[in-house]
Amino acid sequence: MPNQVVHIPCQNYPIKPSPGFDKKDLANHHLEIMGWCGYACTYCSSPWGNYLRINREPFADITEEQLGQRSYPSTNPDLTFQYPDFVEKLELQLADIDKSFGKGKELVFSQLTDGFSPIVVGNGKTRYALDRILEKTSFTIRVMTKNAVVGTDRWIRYFLQHKDRFIIGLSIGTTNDDWQPQVELGTSSPSARIKAINKLIDAGVRTYAMVCPVFPHVLQDGMFEDLLDQLNIPKLEHVWTEPYNDRANWELVHKGLDDSHPDKEWLHKCYQEKKYYMWSDYASELYERILKKAESEGWEDIFTYLLYEAHIDMKDVPRFGDLHGILLQTKKGEDGYSKHPGFRNLQLKLETTGYKNAG
């Protein structure tokens, strides 16, 4: 289904610091070349982020004016917010900075949207933005996308021409291609993304993977381990993994799933019936599974597990062992430790043993 395109004004400074991704050890800055990418990922957290949340009603006014009906990204994933003045705003920002800007830092392309979504690849904005960042700044560019186009010969040649400036990553949470038309509409199929990441590896492009979000069904019948095998993780620079975290959008995910899909019942029980212990058990098992796989294959030092620990049951805290590879994402307390009493105690205990990575 074609996107419903709405034109909104670009932010004055398209390149911005990224405290959220810095916390995930992904990047220090981010660049968005549009306001809403048009991929209909029903689990997307961007509609609940500050930018779209604060501008929710003004953007709905613009949507009503241009499309004839009031609409929001949180309820209409077919929308895409495009910046007609992006080039002008980016050039104004670049004119005021020195070439050394970004030296020793990483810029993610992109954080809130997908800078390789078809609409911006097609109209040339993707290539324009990357060319200008390469020319005018010193950032290393961390591409994060769900579009397998990055694995085509044309883009591989481009990345290799600037090999020291690019790290390319794809977000893949399942091997099941039936998942994409139900939950990640508009994206490349999981199998196409897996093929793309292996083409990038074989070509010698610096590559990483975002294995997230991993939904509960992926933990059945060895699918998770199969996914990790297909991604050829020992040849990646790094892999990040994360369970599904509800952003007040579980009903949208639930609605898109076939009635027979196992995650449909899980979502209903976990969030409608408020059986949150189910999420705790699943998030704990996901960590146990990736840690076991990593340790058995010798890549335990290149994976990061992103955990919003607030909803982990106290009984499940011991399942996270010595927090190896874990970055706790819930806002810390004033003392710098987790507000979760179980994880706080675990952090304090690990500090007494000299363990440095205490989440």
C-alpha positions in Angstrom: 0.0 0.0 0.0 1.5 3.4 -1.0 2.3 5.8 1.9 0.1 8.8 2.7 2.7 11.5 2.3 2.5 14.6 4.5 4.9 17.5 4.3 6.0 19.0 7.6 8.8 21.5 8.4 12.2 20.1 9.1 13.8 20.7 12.4 16.3 23.6 12.4 19.2 21.3 13.2 18.9 17.9 11.6 22.1 16.6 13.2 21.4 16.3 16.9 23.0 14.7 20.0 21.6 11.3 20.8 21.7 10.6 24.5 19.3 7.6 24.0 21.6 5.8 21.6 24.7 6.9 23.5 23.2 5.0 26.5 23.0 1.9 24.2 26.6 2.3 23.1 25.4 2.9 19.5 26.1 6.5 18.6 26.6 10.0 20.0 24.5 11.9 17.4 21.7 11.1 14.9 20.5 12.5 11.6 16.9 12.3 10.5 16.1 13.2 6.9 12.3 13.0 7.5 9.9 13.1 10.4 8.3 9.6 10.0 9.7 7.0 7.7 6.6 5.3 6.4 7.5 1.8 7.4 4.5 0.4 9.1 6.3 -1.3 12.0 3.5 -1.7 14.5 5.9 -1.9 17.5 7.7 1.3 16.6 8.5 3.5 19.6 9.0 6.8 17.6 5.3 8.0 17.9 5.8 8.0 21.7 9.1 9.8 21.5 9.4 13.4 22.4 9.5 14.8 18.8 6.2 13.2 17.6 4.6 13.3 21.0 5.2 17.0 21.6 4.1 17.8 18.0 1.2 15.4 17.9 -1.6 17.9 17.5 0.2 20.4 15.2 1.2 17.6 12.9 -2.4 16.3 13.0 -3.5 19.7 11.9 -1.1 19.6 8.9 -2.3 16.0 8.1 -5.9 17.1 8.1 -5.1 20.1 5.9 -3.2 18.0 3.4 -5.1 14.7 3.4 -8.5 15.9 4.4 -8.6 13.8 7.6 -7.0 14.1 11.0 -4.5 11.3 11.5 -1.6 10.2 13.8 1.4 7.9 13.3 0.5 6.0 16.4 -2.8 4.9 14.8 -2.1 5.2 11.1 1.3 3.6 10.2 0.7 4.3 6.5 1.6 7.9 7.1 5.0 9.3 6.2 6.2 12.8 7.3 8.6 14.2 4.7 10.7 17.3 5.1 10.5 19.5 1.9 13.0 21.9 3.4 15.5 19.3 4.6 18.3 20.2 2.2 18.0 23.9 3.2 18.1 23.2 6.9 21.0 20.7 6.7 23.1 23.2 4.6 22.5 25.9 7.1 23.7 23.7 9.9 26.7 22.5 8.0 27.7 26.0 7.1 28.3 26.8 10.8 30.5 23.8 11.7 34.1 22.9 11.2 35.2 19.7 9.4 36.5 18.4 12.7 32.9 18.2 13.9 32.2 14.6 14.8 35.8 13.5 15.0 36.1 10.4 17.1 32.3 10.1 17.3 29.5 8.1 15.6 26.4 9.4 13.9 23.5 7.0 13.5 21.6 7.2 10.2 18.9 7.1 11.6 17.4 6.8 15.1 13.8 7.8 14.9 13.2 6.9 11.2 14.9 4.8 8.5 17.2 6.8 6.3 17.2 4.0 3.7 13.4 3.7 3.5 12.4 3.5 -0.2 10.9 7.0 -0.5 14.1 8.8 0.4 16.4 6.3 -1.4 14.3 6.9 -4.5 14.2 10.7 -4.4 18.0 10.9 -3.7 17.9 12.4 -0.2 19.7 9.4 1.3 22.7 9.7 -1.0 22.7 13.5 -0.7 22.7 13.4 3.1 25.5 10.8 3.3 27.6 12.7 0.8 27.3 15.9 2.8 28.1 14.3 6.1 31.2 12.6 4.6 32.3 15.9 3.1 31.6 18.4 5.8 32.1 16.4 9.1 34.4 13.7 10.6 31.7 11.4 11.9 31.8 7.7 11.5 28.3 6.9 10.1 26.4 4.0 11.6 23.7 3.1 9.2 20.7 1.3 10.8 18.0 0.1 8.4 15.4 -2.6 7.6 16.0 -2.1 3.8 18.1 -4.8 2.1 19.0 -2.3 -0.6 22.2 -1.7 1.5 23.4 -5.1 0.3 23.2 -4.3 -3.4 26.3 -3.9 -5.4 25.8 -0.2 -5.9 25.6 0.6 -2.2 28.4 -1.9 -1.3 30.7 0.0 -3.7 29.8 3.3 -2.1 30.4 2.0 1.4 33.8 0.5 0.4 34.8 3.8 -1.2 34.5 5.3 2.3 35.3 2.1 4.3 36.8 3.9 7.3 33.6 6.1 7.7 30.8 3.5 7.5 29.4 0.8 9.8 26.3 -0.9 8.2 23.7 -2.6 10.3 20.4 -4.2 9.6 17.6 -4.8 12.2 16.3 -8.4 12.1 14.3 -10.1 14.8 13.1 -13.3 13.1 13.7 -15.7 10.3 10.0 -15.9 9.5 9.1 -14.0 6.3 5.4 -14.2 7.3 6.2 -11.8 10.1 7.0 -8.8 7.8 3.5 -8.3 6.2 1.9 -8.6 9.6 4.1 -6.4 11.7 6.9 -4.7 9.6 4.9 -3.6 6.6 7.0 -1.9 3.9 10.3 -3.3 5.1 12.4 -5.9 3.3 11.7 -9.5 4.3 13.8 -11.0 7.1 15.4 -13.4 4.6 16.3 -10.5 2.3 17.9 -8.6 5.2 19.9 -11.7 6.3 21.1 -12.1 2.7 22.1 -8.4 2.6 24.1 -8.6 5.8 26.0 -11.6 4.6 26.8 -9.9 1.3 28.1 -6.9 3.2 30.3 -9.2 5.4 31.6 -11.0 2.3 32.5 -7.7 0.6 34.5 -6.5 3.6 32.2 -3.8 4.7 32.2 -3.1 8.5 28.9 -4.7 9.6 26.8 -5.2 12.7 23.4 -6.5 13.5 20.4 -5.3 15.6 18.7 -8.5 16.6 15.6 -6.8 17.9 12.9 -6.7 18.8 12.9 -10.4 19.3 9.3 -11.5 20.0 8.4 -14.6 22.1 7.6 -16.8 19.1 11.3 -16.6 18.0 12.2 -18.5 21.1 10.3 -21.6 19.9 11.7 -24.5 18.0 15.3 -23.2 17.9 14.4 -20.2 15.6 16.4 -17.8 17.7 19.6 -19.9 17.4 19.0 -20.4 13.7 18.7 -16.6 13.3 22.0 -16.1 15.0 23.6 -18.7 12.8 22.3 -17.2 9.6 23.7 -13.8 10.7 27.2 -15.2 10.8 27.8 -13.3 14.1 31.5 -14.1 14.6 32.2 -12.1 11.5 30.2 -9.0 12.7 31.7 -6.1 14.6 28.9 -6.3 17.2 25.4 -7.5 17.8 22.7 -5.8 19.9 19.7 -7.8 21.1 16.5 -6.6 22.8 13.1 -8.1 23.7 9.9 -6.4 22.7 9.1 -3.5 25.0 5.5 -2.2 25.0 5.3 1.6 24.1 1.5 1.7 24.6 1.3 0.0 21.2 0.8 -3.7 22.0 -2.8 -3.4 20.7 -1.6 -2.3 17.3 0.9 -5.2 17.2 -1.9 -7.6 18.3 -4.3 -6.3 15.7 -1.9 -6.9 12.8 -1.2 -10.5 13.7 -3.0 -13.5 12.2 -5.4 -15.1 14.7 -3.3 -18.2 14.7 0.0 -16.5 15.5 1.3 -17.5 18.9 2.3 -14.0 19.9 -1.3 -12.8 19.6 -2.4 -14.8 22.6 0.8 -13.9 24.5 0.2 -10.2 24.0 -3.4 -10.5 25.2 -2.4 -12.4 28.3 0.6 -10.2 29.1 -0.9 -6.8 28.6 -4.7 -7.1 28.5 -4.8 -9.5 31.4 -1.7 -7.8 33.0 0.2 -11.0 33.5 3.5 -9.1 33.3 5.4 -12.0 34.8 5.2 -13.5 31.3 7.3 -10.6 29.9 9.8 -11.1 32.7 10.2 -14.8 32.0 10.6 -14.2 28.3 13.1 -11.4 28.6 15.1 -13.5 31.0 15.1 -16.5 28.7 16.1 -14.4 25.7 19.2 -13.2 27.6 20.0 -16.8 28.8 19.8 -18.1 25.2 22.0 -15.5 23.6 24.6 -15.7 26.4 24.7 -19.5 26.0 25.1 -19.2 22.3 27.8 -16.5 22.5 29.8 -18.4 25.1 29.7 -21.7 23.2 31.0 -20.0 20.0 33.4 -17.5 21.5 31.7 -14.2 20.7 30.6 -13.3 24.2 32.6 -10.0 24.0 30.7 -8.6 20.9 27.1 -8.8 22.1 25.1 -6.3 24.0 21.7 -7.1 25.6 19.5 -4.0 26.1 17.3 -4.5 29.1 14.6 -2.2 30.5 14.7 -3.9 33.8 11.8 -2.2 35.6 9.4 -5.1 34.8 11.7 -8.0 35.7 10.4 -10.0 38.6 12.6 -10.3 41.6 12.7 -14.1 41.2 14.1 -13.7 37.7 17.0 -11.3 38.6 19.4 -14.2 39.3 19.0 -15.4 35.7 21.0 -12.4 34.6 24.1 -13.7 36.4 27.0 -11.2 36.5 25.2 -8.9 34.0 27.7 -9.9 31.2 26.9 -7.9 28.1 23.9 -6.2 29.6 23.2 -2.5 29.4 20.4 -1.6 31.8 18.2 1.0 30.1 15.7 2.2 32.8 16.5 5.6 34.2 18.9 5.2 37.1 18.4 6.4 40.6 20.2 9.5 42.0 22.9 7.2 43.3 23.7 6.0 39.8 22.4 2.5 40.4 19.3 0.8 39.0 16.0 1.7 40.7 15.1 -2.0 40.6 16.1 -3.3 44.1 17.2 -6.6 42.7 19.4 -5.2 40.0 20.7 -2.5 42.4 21.8 -5.2 44.9 23.3 -7.2 42.1 25.3 -4.1 40.9 26.6 -3.4 44.4 27.6 -7.0 44.9 29.4 -7.2 41.6 31.3 -3.9 42.4 32.8 -5.6 45.5 34.3 -8.3 43.3 35.9 -5.8 41.1 33.6 -6.5 38.2 33.5 -3.4 36.0 30.5 -4.0 33.7 27.7 -3.8 36.2 25.0 -2.9 33.7 
